[in-house]
């Protein structure tokens, strides 16, 4: 079964692409589990890294109350 | 011989990206000049700029605070720009050191990345999709011995079938 990035032929997960990254966050801004995202292990790691970079650069919030 | 071979090995280019926030209080002209300043820092360090986006105004996801000369500054907006360049790890150390000294940059990030067209899917075929999925055992086909048949024998067989 292909995940979101394989289906859309996205080879590089960019930390600046916040619209895509938001798909993998819950309403509180926390990363969803792999069970919820359905991503491959490698893509889940790439998303986690990109989200952490985006948070540092204030493109995404650390937490939404 | 060995040295010749080592000379022939092609070193794959490394790609890096720098993203930066410029202070929102600067005028448009100053912001553009700041973008050019960052470009100059990268080029002076030996980096080759491949792609660039000059700083554009954006609202931040949270308030960035920083201490500047004993005064606490808060930023809710900034001008965000980025640059994609070819270089190596020693270059990035110099670039980071230079960017730290730029006062008008609120925050920056230098990361190693890859060219979009060069990005390839990592091979993961060594792992099975699910631990519950049965492992596929390759079926070995046994080669069947093929005996050569002459045309006369075939004709005889056809005649037999026709006569029946």
Backbone of each chain as ProteinMPNN parsed JSONL, in Angstrom:
{"seq_chain_A": "XXXXXXXXXXXXXXXXXXXXXXXXXXXXXXXXXXXXXXXXXXXXXXXXXXXXXXXXXXXXXXXXX", "coords_chain_A": {"N_chain_A": [[0.846, -1.196, 0.0], [0.581, 2.194, -0.873], [1.845, 5.255, 0.496], [0.933, 8.708, 1.363], [2.921, 10.394, 0.211], [4.176, 8.793, -1.684], [2.043, 8.246, -3.379], [1.466, 10.794, -4.382], [3.785, 11.341, -5.634], [5.83, 12.761, -4.327], [9.016, 13.549, -3.638], [10.705, 14.876, -2.003], [10.467, 16.08, 1.235], [9.582, 19.086, 2.31], [10.425, 21.535, 4.72], [9.306, 24.021, 4.512], [6.916, 23.75, 3.295], [4.238, 24.115, 4.62], [1.52, 23.643, 4.418], [1.234, 21.018, 3.514], [2.506, 19.696, 5.598], [0.815, 20.218, 7.71], [-1.211, 18.406, 7.4], [-0.427, 16.22, 8.772], [-0.577, 16.765, 11.414], [-2.225, 17.121, 14.573], [-5.182, 18.937, 15.823], [-4.0, 20.318, 17.932], [-1.493, 20.8, 17.145], [0.295, 18.776, 17.365], [2.325, 16.005, 16.319], [0.876, 13.428, 14.384], [0.393, 9.929, 15.012], [2.092, 7.176, 13.457], [0.336, 5.228, 12.854], [-1.987, 6.637, 12.432], [-1.287, 8.402, 10.365], [-0.506, 6.745, 8.32], [1.848, 6.55, 6.972], [4.971, 5.453, 5.482], [7.728, 4.125, 7.368], [10.104, 5.538, 6.899], [9.187, 7.86, 5.625], [7.602, 8.879, 7.644], [9.542, 9.575, 9.493], [10.877, 11.537, 8.01], [8.846, 13.465, 7.793], [8.516, 14.115, 10.485], [10.989, 15.28, 11.014], [10.89, 17.479, 9.26], [8.704, 18.882, 10.311], [9.7, 19.605, 12.814], [11.74, 21.313, 12.071], [10.248, 23.304, 10.818], [8.823, 24.235, 12.994], [10.864, 25.354, 14.543], [11.565, 27.451, 12.9], [9.405, 29.036, 13.173], [7.287, 28.649, 11.441], [5.405, 26.823, 11.851], [3.338, 26.183, 14.699], [4.52, 25.34, 18.033], [2.754, 24.445, 19.889], [-0.821, 24.39, 20.045], [-3.245, 25.952, 21.776]], "CA_chain_A": [[0.0, 0.0, 0.0], [1.403, 3.403, -0.984], [1.452, 6.322, 1.418], [0.578, 9.996, 0.748], [4.022, 10.945, -0.584], [4.383, 7.913, -2.837], [0.899, 8.43, -4.283], [1.569, 12.107, -5.029], [5.136, 11.408, -6.221], [6.607, 13.795, -3.63], [10.266, 12.879, -3.275], [11.402, 15.625, -0.96], [9.526, 16.685, 2.176], [10.178, 20.385, 2.589], [9.916, 22.131, 5.961], [8.594, 25.257, 4.184], [5.597, 23.38, 2.771], [3.471, 23.912, 5.851], [0.179, 23.122, 4.105], [1.338, 19.555, 3.487], [2.882, 19.209, 6.934], [-0.342, 20.335, 8.611], [-2.035, 17.195, 7.239], [0.065, 15.184, 9.683], [-0.638, 17.302, 12.777], [-3.579, 17.175, 15.126], [-5.559, 20.35, 16.038], [-3.129, 20.946, 18.931], [-0.176, 21.01, 16.534], [1.188, 17.642, 17.654], [2.455, 15.04, 15.231], [0.031, 12.241, 14.48], [1.16, 8.679, 15.037], [2.226, 6.527, 12.151], [-0.895, 4.463, 12.627], [-2.975, 7.584, 11.918], [-0.846, 9.014, 9.103], [-0.39, 5.702, 7.299], [3.088, 6.755, 6.209], [6.044, 4.476, 5.666], [8.582, 4.521, 8.503], [11.063, 6.555, 6.442], [8.458, 9.116, 5.378], [7.173, 9.405, 8.948], [10.738, 10.219, 10.071], [11.111, 12.759, 7.224], [7.81, 14.434, 8.187], [8.834, 14.554, 11.857], [12.149, 16.187, 10.91], [10.436, 18.708, 8.602], [7.826, 19.607, 11.254], [10.558, 20.189, 13.857], [12.423, 22.461, 11.453], [9.238, 24.356, 10.6], [8.511, 24.811, 14.309], [11.989, 26.211, 14.94], [11.535, 28.658, 12.071], [8.121, 29.694, 13.462], [6.338, 28.468, 10.338], [4.355, 26.038, 12.497], [3.407, 26.392, 16.155], [4.913, 24.188, 18.856], [1.52, 23.969, 20.521], [-2.022, 25.224, 19.849], [-4.098, 25.735, 22.965]], "C_chain_A": [[0.888, 1.255, 0.0], [0.925, 4.464, 0.002], [1.231, 7.628, 0.641], [1.667, 10.491, -0.203], [4.309, 10.096, -1.82], [3.272, 8.122, -3.863], [1.015, 9.734, -5.066], [2.949, 12.365, -5.628], [5.951, 12.58, -5.635], [7.868, 13.125, -3.097], [10.991, 13.587, -2.139], [10.377, 16.31, -0.065], [10.167, 17.956, 2.713], [9.577, 20.985, 3.858], [9.127, 23.414, 5.691], [7.171, 24.988, 3.686], [4.664, 23.06, 3.946], [2.074, 23.353, 5.591], [0.183, 21.594, 4.102], [1.616, 19.021, 4.892], [1.699, 19.237, 7.898], [-1.264, 19.121, 8.521], [-1.659, 16.137, 8.279], [0.135, 15.675, 11.135], [-2.074, 17.256, 13.268], [-3.944, 18.635, 15.417], [-4.698, 21.075, 17.076], [-1.714, 21.189, 18.393], [0.795, 19.888, 16.809], [1.207, 16.675, 16.476], [1.526, 13.846, 15.452], [0.911, 10.996, 14.459], [1.187, 8.074, 13.637], [0.975, 5.73, 11.818], [-1.97, 5.363, 12.014], [-2.57, 8.149, 10.561], [-0.787, 7.993, 7.972], [0.863, 5.824, 6.462], [4.052, 5.59, 6.424], [6.951, 5.002, 6.778], [9.531, 5.646, 8.1], [10.37, 7.896, 6.23], [7.982, 9.732, 6.692], [8.347, 10.141, 9.612], [11.018, 11.537, 9.358], [10.115, 13.856, 7.608], [8.136, 14.992, 9.562], [9.979, 15.568, 11.827], [11.712, 17.533, 10.322], [9.566, 19.548, 9.544], [8.679, 20.289, 12.317], [11.325, 21.398, 13.32], [11.458, 23.626, 11.278], [8.859, 25.023, 11.917], [9.623, 25.766, 14.734], [11.949, 27.541, 14.19], [10.207, 29.415, 12.201], [7.171, 29.668, 12.265], [5.149, 27.636, 10.828], [4.453, 26.264, 14.003], [3.912, 25.133, 16.875], [3.668, 23.571, 19.488], [0.378, 24.95, 20.218], [-2.938, 24.935, 21.022], [-5.568, 25.772, 22.601]], "O_chain_A": [[1.831, 1.355, 0.785], [-0.266, 4.551, 0.301], [1.33, 7.65, -0.586], [1.365, 10.956, -1.303], [4.647, 10.627, -2.878], [3.529, 8.17, -5.066], [0.705, 9.784, -6.257], [3.243, 13.474, -6.074], [6.658, 13.286, -6.354], [7.808, 12.256, -2.227], [11.782, 12.985, -1.412], [9.514, 17.04, -0.553], [11.147, 17.918, 3.458], [8.362, 20.949, 4.05], [8.359, 23.852, 6.547], [6.331, 25.888, 3.66], [4.35, 21.902, 4.22], [1.507, 22.668, 6.444], [-0.737, 20.957, 4.615], [1.034, 18.023, 5.317], [1.59, 18.393, 8.788], [-2.014, 18.838, 9.456], [-2.466, 15.273, 8.621], [0.814, 15.08, 11.972], [-3.017, 17.341, 12.482], [-3.086, 19.505, 15.271], [-4.665, 22.306, 17.103], [-0.852, 21.715, 19.097], [1.987, 20.013, 16.526], [0.23, 16.55, 15.737], [1.411, 13.328, 16.563], [2.031, 11.02, 13.95], [0.395, 8.433, 12.766], [0.606, 5.578, 10.653], [-2.765, 4.919, 11.186], [-3.423, 8.352, 9.697], [-0.992, 8.333, 6.807], [0.94, 5.269, 5.366], [3.96, 4.85, 7.404], [6.934, 6.194, 7.088], [9.742, 6.591, 8.86], [10.898, 8.942, 6.607], [7.961, 10.954, 6.84], [8.163, 11.198, 10.216], [11.354, 12.535, 9.995], [10.483, 15.023, 7.735], [8.044, 16.199, 9.785], [9.944, 16.582, 12.524], [12.105, 18.591, 10.812], [9.676, 20.773, 9.57], [8.41, 21.433, 12.683], [11.531, 22.381, 14.031], [11.796, 24.778, 11.55], [8.604, 26.227, 11.96], [9.352, 26.861, 15.227], [12.248, 28.6, 14.742], [9.929, 30.327, 11.423], [6.347, 30.568, 12.101], [4.043, 27.731, 10.296], [5.542, 26.509, 14.523], [3.751, 24.014, 16.386], [3.545, 22.352, 19.605], [0.58, 26.163, 20.145], [-3.356, 23.796, 21.229], [-6.424, 25.609, 23.471]]}, "seq_chain_B": "XXXXXXXXXXXXXXXXXXXXXXXXXXXXXXXXXXXXXXXXXXXXXXXXXXXXXXXXXXXXXXXXXXXXXXXXXXXXXXXXXXXXXXXXXXXXXXXXXXXXXXXXXXXXXXXXXXXXXXXXXXXXXXXXXXXXXXXXXXXXXXXXXXXXXXXXXXXXXXXXXXXX", "coords_chain_B": {"N_chain_B": [[48.944, 4.274, -9.285], [46.775, 3.744, -7.606], [46.404, 6.31, -6.686], [45.695, 7.597, -9.003], [43.239, 6.416, -9.469], [41.834, 7.304, -7.24], [41.779, 9.979, -7.812], [40.13, 9.988, -9.962], [37.646, 9.382, -8.902], [34.453, 10.669, -8.629], [33.298, 13.343, -6.79], [30.252, 13.669, -5.33], [28.106, 16.467, -5.598], [27.217, 18.486, -2.791], [24.232, 19.689, -1.389], [22.822, 22.507, 0.157], [20.645, 24.412, 2.301], [19.61, 27.585, 3.242], [17.5, 29.171, 5.445], [15.915, 32.15, 6.496], [14.883, 34.719, 8.804], [14.162, 38.054, 8.512], [14.287, 41.131, 10.304], [11.125, 42.661, 11.037], [10.869, 45.371, 11.163], [12.397, 46.71, 9.337], [12.713, 48.689, 6.32], [11.317, 48.156, 2.998], [13.317, 48.316, 1.038], [15.617, 47.978, 2.565], [15.217, 45.401, 3.446], [15.414, 43.896, 1.104], [18.067, 44.447, 0.57], [19.19, 43.127, 2.682], [18.655, 40.501, 2.028], [20.339, 40.264, -0.174], [22.718, 40.585, 1.143], [22.899, 38.246, 2.661], [23.144, 36.463, 0.575], [25.604, 37.236, -0.378], [27.227, 36.494, 1.744], [27.031, 33.721, 1.595], [28.134, 33.269, -0.937], [30.701, 34.329, -0.599], [31.74, 32.477, 1.139], [32.149, 30.447, -0.545], [30.055, 29.091, -1.622], [27.685, 28.066, -4.146], [25.01, 29.634, -5.401], [21.939, 28.218, -6.15], [19.173, 28.389, -6.232], [16.792, 30.827, -5.17], [14.867, 32.722, -2.857], [13.804, 35.857, -2.265], [13.445, 37.802, 0.785], [10.17, 37.742, 2.104], [7.234, 39.213, 3.429], [5.691, 37.827, 6.287], [3.415, 36.363, 8.678], [4.279, 35.129, 11.848], [4.18, 31.851, 13.372], [4.325, 31.789, 16.081], [5.307, 34.024, 18.762], [8.486, 35.307, 18.449], [11.098, 35.753, 20.643], [13.882, 37.716, 21.619], [17.055, 38.651, 23.016], [18.584, 41.706, 22.831], [21.221, 43.653, 23.168], [20.632, 43.949, 25.886], [17.994, 44.663, 25.846], [14.7, 43.388, 25.518], [13.337, 41.914, 22.716], [10.44, 41.455, 20.71], [8.89, 39.559, 18.204], [6.271, 39.271, 15.966], [5.775, 39.185, 13.349], [7.648, 38.821, 10.276], [10.219, 39.003, 7.704], [10.524, 36.492, 5.549], [12.978, 34.592, 3.961], [14.733, 32.402, 1.658], [17.467, 30.317, 0.555], [19.027, 28.225, -1.77], [21.798, 26.311, -2.054], [24.959, 25.135, -3.439], [27.527, 23.401, -1.877], [29.851, 22.636, 0.782], [30.402, 20.896, 3.955], [32.28, 22.272, 5.565], [32.12, 24.823, 4.571], [29.563, 25.565, 5.371], [29.856, 25.844, 8.087], [31.327, 28.205, 8.283], [29.478, 29.922, 7.118], [27.349, 29.818, 8.93], [28.592, 30.933, 11.174], [29.05, 33.506, 10.213], [26.437, 34.401, 9.704], [25.42, 34.467, 12.256], [26.489, 36.746, 13.272], [25.084, 38.735, 12.056], [22.955, 41.244, 12.806], [20.409, 41.993, 12.061], [19.049, 39.744, 11.384], [16.54, 37.742, 12.563], [16.19, 35.041, 13.068], [17.716, 32.032, 11.847], [18.311, 29.166, 9.703], [20.368, 26.569, 8.737], [20.499, 23.899, 6.628], [21.262, 20.586, 5.468], [20.373, 19.436, 2.316], [18.75, 18.043, -0.581], [18.812, 18.18, -4.164], [15.719, 18.682, -5.73], [15.095, 17.196, -8.016], [16.979, 15.266, -7.818], [16.347, 13.833, -5.66], [15.611, 10.704, -4.461], [13.615, 7.806, -3.985], [14.173, 5.941, -1.08], [15.619, 2.696, -0.99], [13.636, 0.121, 0.216], [13.202, -2.493, 0.151], [14.248, -4.546, 1.595], [12.816, -4.978, 3.84], [9.901, -6.631, 4.988], [6.461, -5.903, 4.249], [4.532, -6.258, 6.249], [4.736, -7.83, 9.451], [3.067, -9.955, 9.703], [2.529, -10.826, 7.245], [2.933, -13.493, 5.019], [6.084, -14.858, 4.109], [7.344, -14.694, 0.85], [8.2, -17.471, -0.972], [10.562, -18.152, -3.369], [9.684, -19.889, -6.276], [11.179, -22.591, -7.748], [11.59, -23.47, -11.018], [11.599, -26.581, -12.524], [13.587, -27.636, -15.137], [12.164, -29.128, -17.967], [12.906, -31.994, -19.826], [13.318, -31.751, -23.245], [12.559, -33.6, -25.952], [13.893, -33.987, -29.16], [11.807, -33.905, -32.01], [11.199, -35.438, -35.033], [10.171, -34.353, -38.338], [8.98, -36.309, -39.866], [7.908, -38.116, -38.018], [5.952, -36.494, -36.92], [4.263, -36.113, -39.127], [3.345, -38.755, -39.441], [1.907, -39.098, -37.077], [-0.124, -37.222, -37.499], [-1.413, -38.28, -39.742], [-2.389, -40.638, -38.595], [-4.25, -39.617, -36.789], [-6.02, -38.403, -38.55], [-6.948, -40.594, -40.058], [-8.336, -41.993, -38.08]], "CA_chain_B": [[47.696, 3.697, -9.817], [45.702, 3.983, -6.63], [46.157, 7.757, -6.619], [44.947, 7.953, -10.223], [41.846, 6.0, -9.283], [41.18, 8.192, -6.263], [41.548, 11.261, -8.476], [39.029, 9.836, -10.912], [36.351, 9.276, -8.223], [33.723, 11.937, -8.693], [32.656, 13.702, -5.522], [28.886, 14.163, -5.583], [27.906, 17.79, -4.979], [26.323, 18.538, -1.629], [23.333, 20.838, -1.468], [22.397, 23.032, 1.454], [19.611, 25.429, 2.213], [19.555, 28.499, 4.377], [16.247, 29.917, 5.599], [16.189, 33.211, 7.471], [13.869, 35.727, 9.09], [14.706, 39.406, 8.651], [13.47, 41.953, 11.209], [9.986, 43.275, 10.331], [10.912, 46.843, 11.279], [13.18, 47.286, 8.23], [11.945, 49.102, 5.139], [11.38, 47.18, 1.897], [14.637, 48.405, 0.398], [16.592, 47.392, 3.487], [14.974, 43.948, 3.49], [16.019, 43.361, -0.127], [19.519, 44.555, 0.749], [19.555, 42.069, 3.641], [18.655, 39.272, 1.226], [21.57, 40.281, -0.968], [23.817, 40.421, 2.098], [22.962, 36.798, 2.962], [23.669, 35.841, -0.643], [27.036, 37.573, -0.415], [27.879, 35.656, 2.768], [27.087, 32.357, 1.046], [29.07, 33.258, -2.065], [32.049, 34.56, -0.066], [32.189, 31.227, 1.761], [32.439, 29.511, -1.642], [28.832, 28.427, -2.052], [27.119, 28.461, -5.444], [23.555, 29.745, -5.202], [21.191, 27.557, -7.227], [17.792, 28.89, -6.208], [16.699, 31.806, -4.092], [13.646, 33.536, -2.726], [14.106, 37.035, -1.439], [12.549, 37.861, 1.948], [8.778, 38.196, 1.93], [6.593, 39.419, 4.723], [4.785, 36.764, 6.744], [3.162, 36.374, 10.125], [4.903, 33.96, 12.452], [3.261, 30.944, 14.067], [4.388, 32.176, 17.507], [6.143, 35.214, 18.968], [9.913, 35.043, 18.681], [11.709, 36.74, 21.544], [15.348, 37.657, 21.696], [17.726, 39.678, 23.794], [19.517, 42.464, 21.986], [21.788, 44.767, 23.942], [19.945, 44.083, 27.173], [16.565, 44.915, 25.637], [13.971, 42.21, 25.028], [12.579, 42.228, 21.487], [9.425, 40.456, 20.364], [8.503, 39.625, 16.782], [5.113, 38.467, 15.546], [5.889, 39.1, 11.884], [9.038, 38.93, 9.797], [10.394, 38.786, 6.266], [11.165, 35.168, 5.433], [13.605, 34.274, 2.67], [15.56, 31.192, 1.687], [18.463, 30.187, -0.519], [19.425, 26.842, -2.001], [23.14, 26.459, -2.63], [25.86, 23.986, -3.529], [28.702, 23.673, -1.055], [30.256, 21.499, 1.619], [30.134, 21.092, 5.388], [33.169, 23.297, 6.146], [31.556, 26.112, 4.136], [28.373, 25.897, 6.17], [30.317, 26.317, 9.411], [31.665, 29.631, 8.112], [28.237, 30.655, 6.83], [26.606, 29.919, 10.198], [29.312, 31.9, 12.015], [28.815, 34.842, 9.638], [25.017, 34.773, 9.87], [25.196, 34.758, 13.69], [26.93, 38.118, 13.566], [24.169, 39.697, 11.422], [22.005, 41.643, 13.845], [19.057, 42.189, 11.524], [18.388, 38.449, 11.215], [15.884, 37.306, 13.801], [16.48, 33.601, 13.207], [18.074, 31.381, 10.574], [18.5, 27.711, 9.765], [21.129, 26.015, 7.608], [20.313, 22.443, 6.627], [21.7, 19.866, 4.275], [19.203, 18.939, 1.598], [19.115, 17.513, -1.89], [18.081, 18.766, -5.279], [14.439, 17.992, -5.832], [15.11, 16.209, -9.094], [17.902, 14.196, -7.459], [15.794, 13.086, -4.531], [15.104, 9.404, -4.886], [13.021, 7.017, -2.908], [15.16, 5.036, -0.493], [15.196, 1.306, -1.152], [13.173, -0.476, 1.475], [12.749, -3.83, -0.207], [14.78, -5.539, 2.528], [11.834, -5.235, 4.885], [8.575, -7.063, 4.566], [5.474, -4.862, 4.534], [3.918, -6.53, 7.543], [5.314, -9.046, 10.033], [2.091, -11.047, 9.593], [2.468, -11.237, 5.841], [3.829, -14.638, 4.815], [7.232, -14.601, 3.235], [7.196, -15.352, -0.456], [9.328, -18.368, -1.278], [10.668, -18.248, -4.83], [9.452, -21.241, -6.807], [12.175, -22.933, -8.772], [11.003, -24.297, -12.071], [12.521, -27.64, -12.974], [13.563, -27.684, -16.607], [11.721, -30.427, -18.513], [13.734, -32.418, -20.958], [12.573, -31.686, -24.507], [13.17, -34.52, -26.929], [13.679, -33.506, -30.529], [10.845, -34.716, -32.784], [11.423, -35.228, -36.465], [8.957, -33.989, -39.107], [8.344, -37.555, -40.326], [7.085, -38.623, -36.908], [4.777, -35.611, -36.797], [3.371, -36.463, -40.252], [2.717, -40.046, -39.134], [0.922, -38.857, -36.018], [-1.261, -36.489, -38.122], [-2.117, -39.28, -40.573], [-3.102, -41.513, -37.669], [-5.395, -38.871, -36.257], [-6.961, -38.186, -39.677], [-7.555, -41.874, -40.399], [-9.287, -42.334, -37.006]], "C_chain_B": [[46.512, 4.016, -8.898], [45.36, 5.468, -6.572], [45.368, 8.222, -7.837], [43.469, 7.625, -10.069], [41.112, 6.933, -8.326], [40.903, 9.563, -6.867], [40.316, 11.199, -9.371], [37.659, 9.78, -10.218], [35.677, 10.645, -8.157], [33.028, 12.186, -7.353], [31.293, 14.305, -5.846], [28.706, 15.511, -4.903], [26.927, 17.706, -3.808], [25.489, 19.81, -1.725], [22.858, 21.222, -0.068], [21.345, 24.101, 1.224], [19.691, 26.312, 3.447], [18.216, 29.243, 4.338], [16.458, 30.968, 6.67], [15.006, 34.172, 7.609], [14.577, 37.062, 9.279], [13.741, 40.209, 9.518], [12.328, 42.644, 10.467], [10.036, 44.804, 10.307], [11.675, 47.5, 10.125], [12.258, 47.699, 7.082], [12.168, 48.084, 4.015], [12.747, 47.137, 1.226], [15.71, 47.75, 1.252], [16.459, 45.87, 3.546], [15.611, 43.278, 2.265], [17.539, 43.384, -0.018], [20.027, 43.46, 1.692], [19.612, 40.705, 2.946], [19.928, 39.153, 0.413], [22.797, 40.071, -0.073], [24.014, 38.943, 2.45], [23.556, 36.055, 1.762], [25.179, 36.046, -0.732], [27.814, 36.706, 0.576], [28.077, 34.238, 2.234], [28.143, 32.279, -0.055], [30.509, 33.487, -1.603], [32.624, 33.297, 0.572], [32.508, 30.164, 0.703], [31.222, 28.76, -2.138], [28.339, 28.957, -3.396], [25.6, 28.458, -5.303], [22.837, 29.16, -6.414], [19.799, 28.174, -7.354], [17.67, 29.837, -5.028], [15.308, 32.432, -4.052], [13.962, 34.672, -1.777], [13.084, 37.143, -0.307], [11.176, 38.449, 1.632], [8.111, 38.259, 3.293], [5.637, 38.265, 5.05], [4.527, 36.923, 8.24], [3.672, 35.057, 10.703], [3.874, 33.127, 13.217], [3.263, 31.206, 15.567], [5.329, 33.368, 17.62], [7.588, 34.788, 19.246], [10.447, 36.163, 19.565], [13.213, 36.6, 21.493], [15.886, 38.852, 22.487], [18.709, 40.399, 22.903], [19.99, 43.694, 22.773], [21.046, 45.025, 25.241], [18.457, 44.343, 27.045], [15.905, 43.668, 25.05], [13.128, 42.624, 23.815], [11.614, 41.09, 21.197], [9.012, 40.654, 18.912], [7.332, 38.691, 16.508], [5.083, 38.298, 14.032], [7.369, 39.187, 11.503], [9.035, 38.89, 8.275], [11.171, 37.492, 6.125], [11.707, 34.955, 4.024], [14.414, 32.998, 2.781], [16.462, 31.144, 0.459], [18.921, 28.739, -0.576], [20.794, 26.913, -2.665], [23.948, 25.164, -2.581], [27.096, 24.322, -2.707], [29.161, 22.436, -0.325], [30.141, 21.881, 3.094], [31.015, 22.18, 6.007], [32.687, 24.709, 5.789], [30.416, 26.535, 5.045], [28.76, 26.386, 7.56], [30.633, 27.81, 9.353], [30.405, 30.467, 7.914], [27.44, 30.863, 8.117], [27.255, 30.961, 11.104], [29.061, 33.331, 11.53], [27.386, 35.314, 9.91], [24.704, 35.121, 11.324], [25.532, 36.215, 14.002], [26.015, 39.176, 12.931], [23.036, 40.009, 12.392], [20.566, 41.716, 13.352], [18.331, 40.863, 11.263], [17.833, 38.001, 12.561], [16.24, 35.853, 14.091], [16.877, 33.053, 11.835], [18.321, 29.898, 10.799], [19.276, 27.282, 8.528], [21.01, 24.503, 7.682], [20.9, 21.838, 5.362], [20.444, 19.296, 3.623], [19.655, 18.325, 0.286], [18.268, 18.177, -2.96], [16.814, 17.966, -5.479], [14.451, 16.889, -6.887], [16.05, 15.035, -8.782], [17.365, 13.333, -6.323], [15.202, 11.78, -5.035], [14.511, 8.693, -3.689], [14.085, 6.054, -2.391], [14.703, 3.59, -0.668], [14.798, 0.691, 0.183], [12.754, -1.926, 1.264], [13.264, -4.899, 0.755], [13.771, -5.889, 3.624], [10.534, -5.74, 4.275], [7.572, -5.992, 4.962], [4.879, -5.046, 5.929], [4.552, -7.788, 8.135], [4.369, -10.24, 9.926], [1.987, -11.583, 8.162], [3.409, -12.422, 5.609], [4.943, -14.305, 3.822], [7.06, -15.379, 1.931], [8.436, -16.198, -0.725], [9.417, -18.486, -2.792], [10.559, -19.697, -5.302], [10.46, -21.5, -7.917], [11.541, -23.875, -9.786], [12.036, -25.325, -12.524], [12.46, -27.708, -14.499], [13.189, -29.084, -17.103], [12.538, -30.745, -19.759], [12.895, -32.456, -22.233], [13.29, -32.587, -25.517], [12.896, -33.985, -28.335], [12.775, -34.457, -31.313], [11.06, -34.41, -34.263], [10.106, -34.948, -37.179], [8.219, -35.243, -39.594], [7.413, -38.107, -39.254], [5.815, -37.791, -36.754], [3.756, -35.944, -37.886], [2.619, -37.754, -39.972], [1.593, -39.879, -38.113], [-0.331, -38.188, -36.582], [-2.096, -37.45, -38.952], [-2.965, -40.19, -39.719], [-4.385, -40.847, -37.19], [-6.47, -38.684, -37.326], [-7.703, -39.478, -40.01], [-8.575, -42.301, -39.343], [-10.577, -41.543, -37.191]], "O_chain_B": [[45.448, 4.469, -9.318], [44.197, 5.846, -6.429], [44.507, 9.098, -7.748], [42.585, 8.389, -10.456], [39.959, 7.306, -8.545], [39.936, 10.231, -6.502], [39.574, 12.169, -9.528], [36.637, 10.082, -10.832], [36.255, 11.628, -7.695], [32.275, 11.348, -6.859], [31.193, 15.314, -6.543], [29.109, 15.683, -3.753], [25.949, 16.959, -3.84], [25.99, 20.871, -2.097], [22.54, 20.371, 0.762], [21.177, 24.619, 0.12], [19.825, 25.819, 4.567], [17.856, 29.858, 3.335], [17.125, 30.695, 7.668], [14.246, 34.401, 6.668], [15.481, 37.185, 10.105], [12.529, 39.997, 9.474], [12.54, 43.163, 9.371], [9.332, 45.447, 9.527], [11.605, 48.717, 9.954], [11.177, 47.141, 6.898], [13.083, 47.263, 4.075], [13.263, 46.07, 0.892], [16.594, 47.06, 0.744], [17.448, 45.149, 3.677], [16.256, 42.236, 2.376], [18.215, 42.455, -0.458], [21.13, 42.939, 1.529], [20.478, 39.877, 3.225], [20.524, 38.079, 0.322], [23.782, 39.459, -0.484], [25.141, 38.454, 2.526], [24.364, 35.14, 1.919], [25.925, 35.143, -1.111], [28.917, 36.244, 0.282], [29.139, 33.637, 2.397], [28.943, 31.345, -0.099], [31.436, 32.899, -2.16], [33.835, 33.073, 0.55], [33.068, 29.114, 1.017], [31.344, 27.88, -2.991], [28.543, 30.121, -3.74], [24.985, 27.409, -5.111], [23.092, 29.552, -7.553], [19.323, 28.442, -8.457], [18.352, 29.679, -4.015], [14.669, 32.638, -5.084], [14.342, 34.456, -0.626], [11.973, 36.629, -0.43], [11.046, 39.492, 0.991], [8.394, 37.459, 4.185], [4.881, 37.8, 4.196], [5.313, 37.535, 8.963], [3.504, 33.998, 10.098], [2.839, 33.634, 13.649], [2.295, 30.875, 16.252], [6.061, 33.681, 16.681], [7.858, 34.009, 20.16], [10.273, 37.347, 19.279], [13.747, 35.501, 21.341], [15.249, 39.899, 22.597], [19.573, 39.775, 22.287], [19.233, 44.638, 23.0], [20.854, 46.172, 25.646], [17.728, 44.253, 28.032], [16.477, 42.986, 24.199], [12.323, 43.552, 23.883], [11.927, 39.919, 21.411], [8.81, 41.781, 18.458], [7.391, 37.492, 16.778], [4.448, 37.384, 13.506], [8.216, 39.575, 12.308], [7.987, 38.759, 7.643], [12.33, 37.402, 6.53], [10.994, 35.116, 3.033], [14.744, 32.562, 3.884], [16.24, 31.84, -0.532], [19.17, 28.113, 0.454], [20.933, 27.514, -3.73], [23.667, 24.248, -1.809], [27.648, 25.415, -2.833], [28.895, 21.315, -0.758], [29.83, 23.022, 3.437], [30.559, 22.928, 6.873], [32.82, 25.65, 6.572], [30.309, 27.696, 5.44], [28.082, 27.233, 8.142], [30.264, 28.575, 10.244], [30.274, 31.563, 8.459], [26.92, 31.952, 8.364], [26.567, 31.77, 11.726], [28.883, 34.247, 12.333], [27.154, 36.461, 10.292], [23.842, 35.955, 11.601], [24.932, 36.83, 14.883], [26.143, 40.365, 13.223], [22.254, 39.128, 12.751], [19.624, 41.526, 14.121], [17.138, 40.858, 10.958], [18.554, 37.896, 13.554], [16.551, 35.492, 15.226], [16.429, 33.547, 10.8], [18.514, 29.442, 11.925], [18.886, 27.595, 7.403], [21.379, 23.896, 8.687], [21.016, 22.497, 4.329], [19.571, 18.747, 4.295], [20.851, 18.114, 0.085], [17.168, 18.665, -2.701], [16.82, 16.737, -5.409], [13.902, 15.806, -6.688], [15.948, 13.965, -9.381], [17.87, 12.241, -6.063], [14.376, 11.779, -5.947], [14.868, 8.953, -2.54], [14.806, 5.43, -3.17], [13.519, 3.294, -0.51], [15.551, 0.746, 1.155], [12.048, -2.51, 2.086], [12.778, -6.03, 0.742], [13.855, -6.945, 4.252], [10.131, -5.323, 3.189], [7.806, -5.249, 5.915], [4.746, -4.086, 6.689], [4.873, -8.718, 7.396], [4.794, -11.389, 10.042], [1.428, -12.653, 7.919], [4.581, -12.346, 5.978], [4.751, -13.578, 2.847], [6.686, -16.551, 1.923], [9.564, -15.705, -0.707], [8.445, -18.88, -3.436], [11.239, -20.593, -4.803], [10.574, -20.741, -8.88], [11.025, -24.937, -9.438], [13.174, -24.994, -12.857], [11.377, -27.826, -15.073], [13.8, -30.082, -16.721], [12.811, -29.891, -20.603], [11.866, -33.131, -22.278], [14.447, -32.366, -25.876], [11.775, -33.578, -28.641], [12.963, -35.673, -31.277], [11.094, -33.249, -34.672], [9.038, -35.278, -36.663], [6.995, -35.244, -39.72], [6.285, -38.512, -39.536], [4.739, -38.326, -36.489], [2.558, -36.045, -37.624], [1.418, -37.853, -40.225], [0.5, -40.427, -38.255], [-1.452, -38.528, -36.205], [-3.325, -37.443, -38.881], [-4.111, -40.488, -40.056], [-5.459, -41.449, -37.191], [-7.665, -38.789, -37.051], [-8.916, -39.474, -40.218], [-9.585, -42.915, -39.685], [-11.506, -41.683, -36.395]]}, "name": "protein", "num_of_chains": 2, "seq": "XXXXXXXXXXXXXXXXXXXXXXXXXXXXXXXXXXXXXXXXXXXXXXXXXXXXXXXXXXXXXXXXXXXXXXXXXXXXXXXXXXXXXXXXXXXXXXXXXXXXXXXXXXXXXXXXXXXXXXXXXXXXXXXXXXXXXXXXXXXXXXXXXXXXXXXXXXXXXXXXXXXXXXXXXXXXXXXXXXXXXXXXXXXXXXXXXXXXXXXXXXXXXXXXXXXXXXXXXXXXXXXXXXXXX"}
